[in-house]
Amino acid sequence: MSVGAARFSGGAEEPSTGRSLLPYRPTMFQVGVARVAGRIGVELHVHYASSSLAFEGKEAVVAIKDGLEVYGATPELSVRVTGLGPGGVLRAYAGPVFEVWKLDDATSHSRVGAAAALGLEVLFGRRWAGSARLGGSVMRSPFAQADLDEGLEPRALWRREVSAGLNYRL
């Protein structure tokens, strides 16, 4: 189980002003299962976030609270990069990301993208471990042209995130 903070760029842009419409600073909650054998691992994570919807420019940000919800799943392959001390492991992760963006009561869009991360896991005994990850993903805009006001154009959505978690090992 982990909690993360995400920052976005892209989504939709007003080309004449450079202002963007995008998800704004959600907290992401994630649970997952993993199987690691030697240097290689396979993981599946599901995540959820409720986010504000922001119209952002250089001079100001206008946000609507709880304007979006996102539900997703990320199957990943991991590779051990190096060991760090007696209980630490640095891993690289990569895989597709599948998400459903719910814009309001009637509108939702499914999106597929690519995700990658670098993570540190530190053991706290036989069964417990803490983890910290830095990652990112890219996918098609969560907005269809029909969702947007005139003057806005959909753009690829880039996400950067940092997360921390607590893992139980079977």
C-alpha angles and dihedrals in degrees: 000000000000143000122213144180118226132197122194140202127184120022098131132349137200099220095198093060105019091236118146136213109211147139108284124222104314125181109232123211118202139181127182152160127232140189118197124186114178112311096343128074138180121208140176120200129182120198143186134193137172111209142185116241111232137193102206132190136160092269104040149355125227114193135186110208117235092005095144141029125196129197119186152162130210122192108195143186116213132198125197107240098183145328119252114204123315098318108017129102129183113208136183117218132195138166147115123296122215117196141172114208114203109201100177139333093297107028129072133151131200117221136184124203145149127267135191134177145171116222140185121209122191122189120231097190131311100318110020131071136170122220138195124190139187115195150144143204141192131206143152115290115283086224125080117211088251090060093057134080119243111282095035121104127194116250133184111278116233119194127194117188145176122198142176127203149174118229132197115207120212 
